[in-house]
Amino acid sequence: MNDKRRTVNPGELGCTLSPTLLPRGGGKGWAGLRTPNTPPSSPLPTGESVGVRGFTLIELIFIMIIIGILAVMVVPRIDFTISGPVSVDGAAYIVASDIRYAQEYAMANRVTKEINFTQSSSTYTFTPSSGLDPSGQLPEGVRISSSTYTLRFNSVGEPISIPVADSYVDVTVSDGTTSKTIRIWNFTGKVEIL
């Protein structure tokens, strides 16, 4: 085998010798040899990145444990029950909505539709009943405080159960301390919460 080795000067290859990249202590070999087309190597050791920060798995687990402990301690102390004026206001809106439902049902189906309110009751009923009727259930602790009354709408949505001499009829809901009145106007059937 004919070995044709020859010694090459780095300048002949278009290379430069960078003294800053040579190993400390003078080093041996061509450690600093760099060609013009080769990008300079990163000054950082392999595997390190610049400016990227994150959380370790241990830190994330620790945060989740803290959130879990707080949830177990705080959630049982929160009172989710609705009471006082909020439940009475809600009951008034429910009753007004159900009255409007009965009125619209009568008009849409060209029938007479009734809502029967009973004093001191937490429920009211619809006649004739259909599978689409609302539940007629008031929130816990709220009752109908006005007298027993049957509100009847004809096929054009007029309240026909209100005497002609009266301008309106009131249905009142109460929890014993707070009350709200729902007024239904004669002839027009307008429903409003007072």
Secondary structure, DSSP 8 states (H G I E B T S, - for coil): ---------GGGGT-EE-GGGS-TTS--SSTTEE-TTS----SS-TT--SS-----HHHHHHHHHHHHHHHHHHGGGS-----THHHHHHHHHHHHHHHHHHHHHHHHHTS-EEEEE-TT-SBEEEES--TT----B--TT-EE-S--EEEEE-TTS-BTTS-TT-SEEEEEEE-SS-EEEEEEETTT--EEE-
